[in-house]
Amino acid sequence: MPPTVETAQVNHRATYREVLAEPRFRLLFSTRAVAITADALRITTFSVLVFSSTGSALLSAVAFGIGFIPQLFGSLLLGSLADRLPPRALITGGYALTCATALLLALVRMPVAASLGVVALVSLATPVFHGASSRLVAQSLEGDAYVLGRSLNNIAGAGAQLIGLALGGAAVAALGPRRALAVSAVLYLGCALAIRVRLPRLRPGEFGGTPGSAEGGGGAVRASLRGAGLLLRGRTVRRLMLAQWLPVALVAGAEGVIVAYAGERRFAPGWYAVLMGCLPVGMLVGDLLVGRLLRPRARERLVVPLVALAGLPLIGFAAEPGVGVSSCLLLVSGLGYAYGLGLQRPFLDALPQDGRGQAFGLLGSGSMTLQGVGPVCLGAVAAVVGTGGAIALAGGAAVLTAGWILTWHPPASPAPAANRVVPSE
C-alpha cells in the first residue's frame, strides 16, 4: 500500500491550471514576469545610453552584462539572508531597489564609470531577492506542481524577455533612452506594490527562519560563506548545479557571437535580431511541450538527450550556413533548454530545508554570471577560429557535458524527500 501511494505521487502529472490556482505562486509568477520585461527594457536601454554617450562598443557591451557577473559574489556573501529575513520585505525591497536604480540612471547624468558601478553594486543583492522568491515557490507547490511552476516561469521568462526587447526598442525610439529607463522604473514599482499589498506577512516559522536570526553584516557574510560552502561540498548538489549552469552558459556564449556571425556572413540588416529570437522561441516551445506532455519520470530520463539536443545543432555552424539553416539550428537548440525540468525535483530533494533560499539564489546567480562570462570567452575564441567555429565549439562542449551528466545522473529521481526516512540526530 505505501509503495503504491508513493509511486503514484512520484508519477503524478500536474497541470498548469493546477499550478496557477495557487494564489501565492500566481502572485510571484505574475510579478516576476513583469520584472523580467522591465529587466530586458532596462538592460538594453542602459546599453544604448552608454553607447550614445561614449560611442564605445566595448563599454556598451560592458553595460549590457554588468548586472550579471557580480551576482555570484553577491550570493556567496549575502545569500543566507534569503533564509533569515521575511520574504515579503526582501522581495518588495528588491523591486523597490531596482526601481530606484532605474530612476537614478534616468534622472541623474553620472559619469559612465559611476553608472556601471551603481548597476554592479545593486546586482550584488539580486540573488537574495530571487532566492527568497524561489523559496516561497518551493513551499507553495509540491511534487510535479513545483516542476511545472518552474516550467511556467521559464516560458514566461522567455516571452517577457522578447516583449522587453521589443518594448525597449520602441521606447528608446519614441522617448529616448532616459525616459525609457523611467518606464522600466514604473514597472518595477508596480511589482513592489503588488508584493507589499498582496503577499501576506509570514511568521519566521512559516518561511524557515528563526526569530532574531538576521544578524549584522559580518554575521550575514560569515553565514552566507559557510552555507555556500556546505552546499557546494555536497557532491549531489554540486553536480546538479553544474548540470544546470554549464549547458546554458555554453549556449548563451554561442548566442553572444550571433551578431558578429551575421555580420561576417553579410546577412541583410535586421536578420541578426531574427537569429537571436530563435533561441528563446525554441526554449518557450520546448518547456511547454516537455512540461505539459511528459510525466515526471519521462522528463528525468530525457535530461541527457535534451542537453545533447541543445548542443548538437550548434556544431552545424562549423559549415557556416546561411540565414534559413542558421535559424532552424538555433530554434532546435532552444528546444533542448527543457532539460532543466528533469533536474528540478532531484535538485529540490537534495537541498537542506533551512538552506533552500540560499541554494536557489546561488543557482540563479551562478547561471547569470556564467551567462555573462560565456559570450566574452566565446568572443575570444571567435577571434582565433572564426565565429562559426566558436559556435560549433560551444555546441561540442555542450554535448560533452551531456556525456558527463550521463555518467552520474539516474534515469529518475528517488522518492520525494517527504517520503524518505531521515535518521534521527
N, C-alpha and C positions, 0 to 999 in steps of 0.2 A: 504493500500500500504506500508507504512513504516514498520508495523509489519511483513509483508511478507518478505520484504528485510532483516529485522533484523533476522528473523528466518532462512532465507537462509544462512546468514553469520555465525550464530551460528552452523548450521548443516553442513556447507561446509566441505568436507573431502579433505584435501590437499594430495599431493603425494610426495614421496621422490625426484622425478625428479624435481618437482616444487621448493622444498626447496633447492636442490643443484644447481639450476640455479641462485641463489642469490650470486653474486661474493663475497661480504663481508663475508657472512656466510661460503661459501666454503673455504675461506682462514682461518678463525678462526677454522673451523671444522678440516681441514687437519693438521694444525699446532698443535692443541690440541691433535689429535690422536698420532702424533709423540711424543709429550711431555709426554703423558701417557706411551707410550712404554719406553721412557727414564726414567720416574719416577720408573716404575717397575724394570728396569735394575739397576738403581742407588740404590734403597732401598734394594733389595735383595743382591746386591754386597757389599754394605756397611755393611749389617748384617754379611755376610760371612767374610769380612775383620776384623770386630771386633771379631768374634768368633775365627778366625785363630790367632789373636794377643793375646787374653786373655784366650781362652778355656772355657769361661763362657757362658752357655746357657742363663742366665738371661740378661747379657749385650748384647748378640746377639739379644734377643727379644726387649730390650730397643732400640737398634739401628734400628730395623725394624719399631717401632712405634713412634720414637721420632719426626718425621716430621709431625705427625698427631695431637697429643694432644695440642701443643701450638697454633694451628690455630684459635681456638675460641677466645683466648685472643687477638690475632692479629686483628681479625675482630672487636672486641669491642673497641680496642684502635686506630686503623688506618683505619677502614672500610670506613669512609666518603671520603677518598681520591679517592676511585673508582668513585665517582660522581663529584669530584672537579678538577681532573687533566686530561690532554689529554690522551685518551685511547691508542693511538699508542705508546707514550712514556712509559706508565705504562706497557703495555703488553711486549714490547720489553725489557724494563728494567727487568721485571720478568724473562723472559727466559735467559737474559744475567747473572742475578744474580745466577740462579740455575746452569748455565754453569760454572761460576766462582767457585761455591761451589764444584761441582763435580771435577773440576780440582785441587782445593786446597786439597781435600781428596785424590786424586790420586797421587799428586806430593810431598806433604809435610807430613812427618811422625810425626804427632802430638800425644800427649797423648790421650787415648780413651776419657777421660772426655772432653778435648778440642774439639775433633771431634764431639762428641754428642752436645756440646754447640753451635758449628757453625751451625749444621743442625737445631737445635731448634730455633736459632735466625733467620735464613733465613725463616723458616716456619711461623714466625710471620707476614711476609709481603705477604705470598702467597694469603690470601683472597682478598687483594687489587687488585692483577693482575687478579685473576679469576673473581672478581666482575666486573671489567671493561670489560672483555671479554664477560661475560654473559649479561651485559647491552647492548653491541653492538648487540648481537644476538637478544635480545628482540626488539631492534629498527629496525633491518633489516627484521624480519619476523613478520607477523601479523596473528592473529586468529589461525586456526588449523595448519598453516605452522610453527608457533612457537612451538607447541606441538610436531610436527614431527621432528623439529630441535633438540629438547631435546631428542627425541627417537633415532635419528641418533647418537647423542653424547653418549648416553648410550650404543648403540650397538658397536660403535667404541671403546668406553672406555673398554668394556668387551673384545673385540678382541685384542686391543692394550695391555691390561694387560696380557693376555695369551701369546702374542708374546714377551712382555718384560720379562716375567718369563723364557720363553724358551731361549730367547737370552741371558739373564743373566747367565743361567746355561752353555750355550755353550761358552760364552765369558770368564767366570771365568775358565772353563776347558782349553780353548785354550790359554788365555792371562794372566791369574792371575787376582786377584780382583782389583789391582790398574789400570792396563791397561783397564780392563772392565769399571771402573769408567770413564776413559778418553773417551771411546766410548760413554757413556751417555752424556758427556760434548759436544761432537761433534754434537749429535742430538739436544741438547738444542740450540747450536749456530746456527744451520740451521733454527730452529724455529724463533729465534730472528732476523736473517737476512731477512727471508721471511716477517715477520710483518713489519719490518722497511722499506723494499723496496716496498711492495705491498699494505699495508694499507694506505689509504690517510690520511693526517693530517686534523683533524676535528677542526672547529672553536668551541669556547665554547658553542654557542647556539645549535650546532649540537650534542653534547654529553651530554647536560644537565647542564653543569657547567656555571659559570659566570666568566668574566674576573677578575683576582685578587683574586679568591676565595680560592686559595691554600695558607693558612696561614702557620705560623711556626708550629713546632712540637706540642707545647702546644695547639695551636688553633685547630689543626687537632685532637688531642686526645679528647679535650672537645667536638668538633663537632661529633666525632665518638661515644662517650659515649651517648651524647644526642640523636643522630639519632637511635642508637641501642635501647635505652630506649623507644623512641616513637614507634618503630616497635614492640617491644615485649609487650608493654602495650596495643596495639590493639588486641582485642580478636581474630578476624578473622585471622590476620597474624600469631599470636602466635600459634593458633590451627593448621593452615596449615603447619607451620614449624615443630611443634612436630609430626604431622602426617607423614611428610617426613623423620624425624630423627629416630623415635623410632623403627619401624619395621626393618629398615636397620641395626640399631645398634644391635638389638637383634639377627638377623640372622648372622651378622658379628661376634658377640660373639660366637655363635654356631660354626661358621666356624673356629674360633681360637682354638677350642678344638678338631678338627677333627684329627690332628696329634696324640695327646695323645689317642684319642679313637681307632685309628687304631693300636697303639702300645699295648694298653690294650687287644684288641681282637686278637692280634698276626697275623694281616694280613701280607701277603707277602710284602717284601720290595718294595717300589715304589707305592703301592696301595694308600697310603695317598695322593700322588700327583693327582691320578685319582679322588679320592673323592673331593679334593679341586677344581678340574677343573669342577666338575658337576654344581656347583652354577653359575659361570659366563656363562657357556654354556646355562643353563636354562634361565638366565637373558637375554642373547642375543636373544634366540628364542622367549621369551615372549614379549620383546619390539618390535620385528619385527612383530609378529602376531597381537598384540593389536594395535600397531601404524599404521599398514598398512591396516588391515581388518575392523576395527571398526570405526564408526562415533564418533565425539566428545562427544555427549550426552551418547552414549553407554559406552565409556571409563569412563566417570564420574560416571555413575551408577554402574560400576564394581569395584570401588575403594575398598569398604569394602570386597566383596568376594575375590578379589585378595590379600588383606592384610591377610585374613584368610588362603588363599592358601599358602602364604609364611610361615605361622606358623604351620598349621596342620600336614604336613608331618614330621616335626621335632619331634612331640610328639611321633612318631613311634620309635624313638631311645630309648625310655624307655625300649623297649623289646630287646635292644642290637642286632640288626640284623647284618647279615653278609655283605660281600662286595657288592654283587649284589643288595640286597634290599636297603642298605645304599645309593648306587649310585643313584638308582631310586628316593628315598625320597629327596635327595639333588637336583636332577635335577628338580623335580616337585616344590620344594620350590623356586628355582630360577625363575620359571615362574611367581611367584607372585610378583616379583620385578616390573613388569609392572604397578602395581597400581599407581606408581608415575605419569604416564602420565595423569591420570584423575584428578590430582591435579594441573597441571601446569597452566592451564588457570585461574582457580579460584585464584591461588596464584598471578599470574601476575596482574589480575584485582584488587586485594586488595592492591597493592603497590602504594605508592605515586610516582608521576612522577619523582620528584627530589631526590628520595632515593633508586632507583632501584639497582644501583651498590652496595651500602652497603648492601641492603637486600639479593642480590644474594651471596655476599661474606659471609654474616652471615649464610645463608642457607647452603652453601658448607662447611664452616669451622666448623659449629656445627655438621654436619653429619660426617666429617672426625674425629673430636675429639671424638665423641661418638663411632665411629668405632674403635678408638684406645683404648678407655676405656672398651668397651664391652668384648673383649677377656680376659682382666685382671679380670673383675668381674666374668665372667663365669668360668675362671680357678680356682678362689677361691671357687666357688660353687661346681665345679667338685671334689675338694679335700674332700668335705663333702659327696656328694651324688653320686659320680662317673661321668665319662664323659657322658655316655648315659643319665643319669638322668639330667645332666646340659643342654644338648642339648634339651631334652624334655621340660624342664622348660622354656628355651628361646622360643621354639615354642608355649607353652601355653601362655606366656606373649604377643607374637605377636597376638595371637587370641583375647586376652583380649583387646589389642589395637584396633583391628578391631571393637570390640563391642563399644569401646569408640568413635571411629570415626562415627559409625552408629548413635550415639545419637545426632550428630550435623551436619553431612555432608549432604547437599542437594543432591538429585538424579542427578541434573545437575546444572551447573553454571548459574548465571543470564546473561543477555545480556552483551556483552563485554563493557569494560569501555568507549570506544569511543562512544557508543550509549546511555550511561546513561546521564541524565541531572544532572549537577553539580551545586549546589546552588552558587550564586554569593556571594562574600565576602562583 
